[in-house]
Amino acid sequence: MVNTKVDLCGITLDNPVIPASGTFGFGYEFAELYDINMLGTFSFKGTTKEPRFGNPTPRIAECKSGMINSVGLQNPGVEAVIENELPKLKKRFSKPVMANISGFSIDEYVYCCEKIDKEEQVGWLEVNVSCPNVHGGGMSFGISAESAAKVTKAVKAVTTKPVFIKLSPNVTDITEIALACEEAGADGISMINTLLGMRIDLKTKRPVIANKMGGFSGAAIMPVALRMVYQVFEKINIPIIGMGGISSADDVIEMMLAGATAVEVGAANLVDPFACKTIIEDLPKVMEKYGIKNLKDIIGGAH
């Protein structure tokens, strides 16, 4: 009998599989398809202080082994999430949920995190300093170690729950930024967010996406994500949630060997709504195949 449980900042997950923010909404649609309580947890839709309609359409472009999106943090705003979404979620999901927070200023990050931190259902805060699809915020905080540390320190001053800082791969040295976040008080690091990419329509000879560029995700980016998780694991002493192109139980094992304590599954949910369910069901068989009895034992095992 294998053990798939992992510990994420003092909270035990039944397994390390977490649907990534922006690909799972608030869980309701997926709860119509299967019991989402089988998940380790999930990171809900990126939330900002004010409601956001998001970017103009078209927002999605397909590409080989992946996709590009430029949704632009469409969400109802933190007040509506607390008043409407979390009570609805509680009826379908009995575990602590991960709150994904974005902002356009440090004050906005602080406001949203302080509000959501008070919610009983929230187990962790995932602070997104790495969104490539918005102007005037998001990734601008995540491409500088100093800026990322300032956000981390400000958020930690108003929260009581574990804070994971979600980092951008669109930087020169991600280890420097991860280390700065740890030193500023982060409880963990989520990585990586999407790469920056684009497609051009050969008929119109113009970019496919209205925003011209967007976040590139999917199976093609896993080697990049794996490399970055491996590098950061050697520099920091706080847990890593690894993500980027994961679509199978084998991918989960590989990411954990690189140094991830848990993993997030993103684009795969948009291709197959049962992706996380299948990965969780396959995990024990894959563990047995590779002689793994306890999943916790393999974290960072490739080092």
C-alpha positions in Angstrom: 0.0 0.0 0.0 1.5 3.3 -1.0 1.1 6.7 0.8 0.3 9.7 -1.4 -0.1 12.2 1.4 2.2 15.3 1.6 2.4 18.1 4.1 2.1 21.7 2.8 3.0 24.1 5.5 1.4 22.1 8.3 -1.7 21.1 6.3 -1.9 17.5 5.1 -3.0 16.9 1.6 -4.4 13.4 0.6 -2.3 13.7 -2.5 -0.1 16.5 -4.1 -2.4 17.2 -7.1 -3.8 20.8 -7.2 -5.6 22.3 -10.1 -3.9 25.6 -11.0 -5.6 29.0 -10.7 -7.3 30.1 -13.8 -8.1 26.6 -15.1 -10.6 25.4 -12.4 -12.7 28.5 -11.7 -14.2 28.1 -8.3 -14.7 24.4 -8.8 -18.4 24.2 -9.4 -18.2 23.2 -13.1 -15.8 20.4 -12.2 -17.9 19.3 -9.2 -20.7 18.5 -11.7 -18.4 15.9 -13.3 -16.7 14.2 -10.3 -16.2 14.6 -6.6 -13.6 17.3 -6.3 -12.9 16.3 -2.7 -10.5 13.7 -4.1 -8.1 16.6 -5.0 -5.3 17.6 -2.7 -6.8 21.1 -2.8 -7.2 23.6 -5.7 -6.2 27.2 -6.3 -9.2 29.2 -7.2 -9.6 31.9 -9.9 -7.1 34.8 -9.6 -8.8 37.5 -7.5 -8.3 41.2 -7.5 -9.7 44.1 -5.3 -12.1 45.3 -8.0 -14.2 43.2 -10.4 -12.4 42.7 -13.8 -13.9 42.0 -17.2 -10.4 41.0 -18.4 -8.8 41.5 -21.8 -10.5 42.0 -25.1 -11.1 38.9 -27.3 -9.8 36.8 -28.9 -7.9 35.6 -25.7 -6.9 32.1 -26.7 -4.5 30.8 -29.4 -3.6 27.1 -29.8 -0.1 26.0 -30.6 1.8 22.7 -30.8 2.0 21.0 -27.4 0.3 23.9 -25.6 -1.8 27.1 -25.8 -1.5 30.8 -25.3 -4.0 32.7 -23.2 -4.6 36.3 -22.4 -7.6 36.3 -20.2 -6.4 39.2 -18.1 -7.6 38.2 -14.6 -11.3 38.2 -15.2 -12.9 37.9 -11.8 -15.8 39.3 -9.7 -13.5 41.0 -7.2 -12.5 40.0 -3.6 -15.7 41.2 -1.9 -17.9 39.1 -4.3 -15.6 36.1 -3.9 -16.0 36.2 -0.1 -19.8 36.9 -0.1 -20.9 34.7 -3.0 -18.2 32.2 -4.3 -16.8 30.8 -1.0 -20.2 30.0 0.5 -21.2 28.2 -2.7 -17.9 26.4 -2.7 -18.3 25.2 0.8 -21.3 23.1 -0.3 -19.1 21.2 -2.8 -15.6 21.2 -1.3 -14.9 20.2 2.3 -11.1 20.8 2.4 -9.1 24.0 2.8 -8.8 25.8 -0.5 -5.9 27.9 -1.9 -6.8 31.6 -2.6 -5.0 33.0 -5.6 -4.5 36.8 -5.2 -3.4 39.4 -7.8 -2.9 43.1 -7.6 -1.8 46.3 -9.4 -0.2 47.9 -6.3 1.2 46.7 -3.0 -1.8 48.3 -1.3 -4.1 46.2 -3.4 -2.3 43.0 -2.6 -2.4 43.9 1.1 -6.1 44.7 1.0 -7.1 41.4 -0.8 -4.8 39.2 1.3 -6.0 40.7 4.6 -9.6 40.2 3.6 -9.3 36.6 2.3 -7.0 35.6 5.2 -10.0 35.8 7.6 -12.0 33.2 5.6 -12.1 29.9 7.4 -12.2 27.9 4.1 -8.9 29.4 3.0 -5.9 27.3 3.9 -3.1 29.0 2.0 -2.7 32.3 0.0 -1.0 32.1 -3.4 0.1 35.6 -4.3 0.5 36.0 -8.0 3.4 38.4 -8.8 3.8 36.8 -12.2 0.8 37.3 -14.5 2.0 38.2 -18.0 -1.4 39.3 -19.2 -2.1 42.5 -17.4 -0.6 46.0 -17.7 0.5 48.0 -14.7 0.8 45.1 -12.2 1.1 41.4 -12.0 4.4 40.4 -13.6 6.0 43.8 -13.0 6.3 42.9 -9.4 7.7 39.4 -10.1 10.5 40.3 -12.4 12.5 42.1 -9.7 13.8 40.5 -6.5 13.3 43.8 -4.7 9.7 44.3 -5.8 8.8 40.6 -5.1 10.3 40.9 -1.7 8.3 44.1 -1.0 5.0 42.4 -1.9 5.9 39.4 0.2 6.8 41.5 3.3 3.7 43.6 3.0 1.4 40.6 2.6 3.0 38.7 5.5 2.4 41.6 7.8 -1.4 41.3 7.5 -1.9 37.5 7.1 -1.8 34.5 9.5 -1.9 31.7 6.9 0.9 30.3 4.8 1.7 32.5 1.8 3.1 31.1 -1.4 4.5 33.6 -3.9 3.9 32.6 -7.5 6.9 33.4 -9.7 7.4 34.3 -13.3 9.7 32.3 -15.6 10.2 35.4 -17.7 13.3 36.5 -15.8 17.1 36.2 -15.9 17.6 34.4 -12.6 14.5 33.0 -10.9 16.6 31.7 -7.9 17.5 35.2 -6.9 13.8 36.2 -6.8 12.8 33.0 -4.9 15.5 33.6 -2.3 14.4 37.3 -1.9 10.8 36.1 -1.2 12.0 33.6 1.3 14.1 36.2 3.1 11.0 38.5 3.1 9.0 35.9 4.9 7.3 33.7 2.3 6.2 30.3 3.5 6.5 28.8 0.1 7.1 29.4 -3.7 4.7 28.5 -6.5 6.4 28.1 -9.9 6.3 28.6 -12.7 3.6 30.8 -14.2 3.3 30.9 -18.0 6.0 31.9 -20.4 5.3 34.8 -22.7 4.4 33.8 -26.3 2.3 34.7 -29.3 0.8 33.4 -32.6 0.3 35.2 -35.9 -2.6 34.5 -38.2 -1.2 33.8 -41.7 -4.4 34.9 -43.4 -4.8 38.3 -41.6 -1.0 38.6 -41.0 -1.8 40.0 -37.6 -1.4 38.5 -34.0 -4.1 36.0 -33.2 -4.6 37.4 -29.7 -6.1 40.9 -29.3 -3.5 41.6 -26.6 -0.9 40.4 -29.1 1.0 38.3 -26.5 -0.1 36.0 -23.8 0.9 33.3 -21.4 2.2 30.1 -23.1 1.4 26.9 -21.2 1.0 23.2 -21.8 3.2 20.2 -22.1 5.9 22.0 -24.1 6.9 24.1 -21.0 7.5 21.3 -18.6 11.3 21.0 -19.2 11.6 24.7 -18.4 9.5 24.4 -15.3 11.4 21.3 -14.1 14.7 23.0 -14.6 13.6 26.1 -12.6 12.1 24.0 -9.7 15.4 22.0 -9.6 17.5 25.2 -9.4 15.3 26.9 -6.8 15.1 23.8 -4.6 18.9 24.1 -4.1 18.7 27.7 -3.0 15.8 27.9 -0.6 14.5 26.0 2.5 10.7 26.5 2.0 8.4 24.2 0.1 7.8 24.6 -3.7 4.6 24.0 -5.5 5.8 23.0 -9.0 3.8 23.5 -12.1 4.1 23.9 -15.9 3.0 21.3 -18.4 2.1 18.6 -15.9 -0.5 16.2 -17.5 0.2 12.7 -16.0 1.1 10.9 -12.8 4.6 10.3 -14.2 5.0 14.1 -14.6 4.0 14.5 -10.9 6.8 12.1 -9.8 9.3 13.9 -12.0 8.4 17.4 -10.7 8.6 16.1 -7.1 12.0 14.6 -7.7 13.1 18.0 -8.9 12.1 19.5 -5.6 8.3 20.1 -5.5 6.3 19.2 -2.4 3.1 19.5 -4.4 2.2 20.2 -8.0 -0.4 22.2 -9.9 -2.1 21.1 -13.1 -3.1 23.9 -15.4 -3.6 23.7 -19.1 -4.4 19.9 -19.0 -7.7 20.8 -17.3 -8.7 22.9 -20.3 -8.0 20.0 -22.6 -9.6 17.3 -20.4 -11.8 18.2 -17.4 -11.0 14.8 -15.9 -7.2 15.4 -16.0 -6.7 15.8 -12.3 -9.0 12.9 -11.5 -7.1 10.6 -13.8 -3.7 11.7 -12.5 -4.8 11.0 -8.9 -6.2 7.6 -9.8 -3.0 6.7 -11.7 -0.6 7.9 -9.0 -0.6 4.8 -6.8 0.1 2.5 -9.8 2.9 4.8 -11.0 4.4 4.9 -7.5 4.4 1.1 -7.4 6.0 0.9 -10.8 9.0 2.9 -9.6 9.2 1.3 -6.2 7.9 4.4 -4.3 6.1 3.7 -1.0 5.9 7.1 0.5 5.5 10.2 -1.8 7.1 12.5 0.8 10.3 10.5 0.5 11.0 11.5 -3.1 10.8 15.3 -2.7 14.1 16.6 -4.1 15.3 13.1 -4.7 17.0 14.0 -8.0 19.6 16.2 -6.2 
